[in-house]
Amino acid sequence: MSVPVIYFDLGKTLVSDTNGTTQAFPDTVDTVDELWRRGYRIGLLSNQYQGTTIADVIQNMEDYGLDSSRFDVITIS
């Protein structure tokens, strides 16, 4: 039996930039947590500014209330 996998983009999928303020959508944290509890492997694919590191993205995720340990892979370009 295969393990279900889902990938998210950070911007406009998990978080929103409204009036210069970036924050997670209201259901983002609960959705990611529920998928993780159901056994999904979760990945993040995100375009970032040049020089952004995975550590920067993880810090941003934590700032938005996302538990980065729920993500099996984080890929930035």
PyMOL commands that set and color helices and strands:
alter all, ss='L'
color gray80, all
select helices_A, chain A and resi 28-37+54-63+68-70
alter helices_A, ss='H'
color red, helices_A
select strands_A, chain A and resi 5-8+15-18+21-24+41-46+73-76
alter strands_A, ss='S'
color yellow, strands_A
deselect
rebuild
show_as cartoon
